[in-house]
Amino acid sequence: MADAQWMDIDVGTLSAEAQAAYSEYKDAQRKAAALREMFEQTAVAGMTMPQGKRMVFGYRFGKLSAALVDDDRKTSKPKQAKGSLSDFLASQGANGHAV
């Protein structure tokens, strides 16, 4: 498949029956992802991981496997509150910046 040429398909161009089947497939995929996340969180609940490590799971060939790997996930930045442009300009002026 290294030489396969892929093309994105507009699902709206499929037959109504194929669109319905695809929609069911995507719903099942989302449910499976949520259940996998719930399983993984439950499996490691109460475990203490070594500093800088995390547990990952594999599901290939119908088998469950696990490994301890470096925790290289990016930390998310705290979300800033949204405001208006006027609020931003007012805060800049209050902090001594020329507005």
C-alpha positions in Angstrom: 0.0 0.0 0.0 3.0 2.3 -0.1 2.1 3.3 -3.6 -1.6 3.8 -2.8 -3.0 7.2 -3.9 -5.5 8.4 -1.3 -8.3 10.9 -2.0 -10.6 12.5 0.6 -14.2 11.5 -0.1 -17.1 13.9 0.4 -19.5 11.7 2.4 -22.4 13.7 1.0 -21.7 12.2 -2.4 -22.4 8.7 -1.1 -25.8 6.9 -1.4 -28.2 7.6 1.5 -27.7 4.0 2.7 -23.9 4.4 2.6 -24.1 7.7 4.4 -26.3 6.2 7.2 -23.8 3.2 7.5 -20.9 5.6 7.7 -22.6 7.7 10.3 -23.2 4.6 12.5 -19.6 3.6 12.0 -18.4 7.1 13.2 -20.8 7.0 16.2 -19.4 3.6 17.1 -15.8 4.9 16.7 -16.5 7.8 19.1 -18.2 5.5 21.6 -15.2 3.1 21.4 -12.8 5.9 22.0 -14.7 7.1 25.0 -14.9 3.6 26.5 -11.1 3.1 25.8 -10.4 6.3 27.7 -12.6 5.3 30.6 -10.9 1.8 30.8 -7.4 3.3 30.7 -8.2 5.9 33.4 -9.8 3.2 35.6 -7.0 0.7 35.0 -4.3 3.2 36.4 -6.5 4.8 39.0 -4.7 4.6 42.4 -1.4 3.6 40.8 1.6 5.8 41.4 3.7 6.2 38.3 7.4 6.9 38.6 8.3 10.6 38.2 8.2 11.6 34.5 6.5 8.3 33.4 3.1 7.3 32.2 1.3 4.1 31.4 0.2 3.4 27.8 -1.9 0.6 26.5 -1.9 -1.4 23.2 -4.7 -3.4 21.7 -3.2 -5.0 18.6 -4.2 -8.4 17.5 -7.0 -8.5 20.1 -4.5 -8.6 23.0 -4.1 -6.1 25.8 -0.6 -4.9 26.5 0.8 -2.1 28.6 4.1 -0.2 28.8 5.6 2.4 31.0 7.0 5.3 28.9 8.4 8.8 29.3 5.6 11.3 29.9 6.3 13.5 26.9 2.8 14.8 26.6 2.7 18.6 26.1 1.2 20.4 29.1 -1.7 22.6 28.2 -1.5 26.3 28.9 -4.2 27.6 31.2 -6.9 29.2 29.1 -7.2 33.0 29.4 -10.6 34.6 29.9 -12.0 36.1 26.7 -12.9 39.7 26.6 -13.5 42.5 24.2 -11.0 44.5 22.3 -12.0 47.4 24.5 -11.2 45.4 27.6 -7.8 44.5 26.2 -7.0 48.1 25.4 -8.2 49.2 28.9 -6.0 46.7 30.6 -3.0 47.8 28.5 -3.6 51.4 29.5 -3.9 50.4 33.1 -0.6 48.6 32.9 1.2 51.7 31.7 1.3 50.8 28.0 0.5 53.6 25.5 -2.9 53.1 24.0 
